[in-house]
């Protein structure tokens, strides 16, 4: 495979399962493999930023080392801040203080980076990009990662938004529609996985101001499983390359077990390096 301007990189979300993605991206950076277009969702967007700024191991530090040190996932944060992930640590102290984000490298990077969000008013996906306005960039990634029910709605450009995974967990169609006919997709579940969660009609008191969001939430599992069906068909037809965990995961969306997270990161790094060495033309 030779990376050209028509090659896209698609990053699934998945909360703390995203440590797999951070391992894959660190392997790509180790070998200086960069894509001209990256479209990412939720945790994939957070990890994708460090890839776009070419800061190897930054996402790993955020997902594993910082979790162990600052314990930023808690019910206390949910009660105090309206989010189970402490927003002050993740979106203020981390990018500005702990491991500063390299805005200059990010801005100079000619590649396009899009984060997927869900527009609460329309119940549809939005694909947002920002290279200059630091505050807007942070808000976009925060919105993409704002999980329903355990995070507050985040406004971008005056529009209320939540996690992009509600409506487009694996934005392969977006990548193709923007002209990227060859794609590498990084998933955070093993092949054959399908969500067993039951869809159900959201009661009216849930997000009562946003009826179309309630409809989207009521179809979330169905849509996600359909996307997984599509990904596997495209992979079997040789239309895309997929990098994914090899076995069912021990790590859940809000896992706090550092040893499990470390193992998943190492698997991602190993498979990312394998992809580079076996599939990338030099």
Secondary structure as GFF3:
##gff-version 3
##sequence-region A 1 282
A	DSSP	beta_strand	7	11	.	.	.	ID=ss1
A	DSSP	three_ten_helix	15	18	.	.	.	ID=ss2
A	DSSP	alpha_helix	19	30	.	.	.	ID=ss3
A	DSSP	beta_strand	37	41	.	.	.	ID=ss4
A	DSSP	alpha_helix	43	52	.	.	.	ID=ss5
A	DSSP	alpha_helix	58	60	.	.	.	ID=ss6
A	DSSP	pi_helix	61	65	.	.	.	ID=ss7
A	DSSP	alpha_helix	66	70	.	.	.	ID=ss8
A	DSSP	alpha_helix	75	81	.	.	.	ID=ss9
A	DSSP	alpha_helix	87	88	.	.	.	ID=ss10
A	DSSP	pi_helix	89	98	.	.	.	ID=ss11
A	DSSP	alpha_helix	103	108	.	.	.	ID=ss12
A	DSSP	beta_strand	112	119	.	.	.	ID=ss13
A	DSSP	beta_strand	124	128	.	.	.	ID=ss14
A	DSSP	alpha_helix	134	144	.	.	.	ID=ss15
A	DSSP	beta_strand	154	156	.	.	.	ID=ss16
A	DSSP	beta_strand	159	163	.	.	.	ID=ss17
A	DSSP	three_ten_helix	164	166	.	.	.	ID=ss18
A	DSSP	alpha_helix	172	177	.	.	.	ID=ss19
A	DSSP	beta_strand	182	186	.	.	.	ID=ss20
A	DSSP	alpha_helix	211	218	.	.	.	ID=ss21
A	DSSP	alpha_helix	220	236	.	.	.	ID=ss22
A	DSSP	beta_strand	240	243	.	.	.	ID=ss23
A	DSSP	alpha_helix	258	279	.	.	.	ID=ss24
###
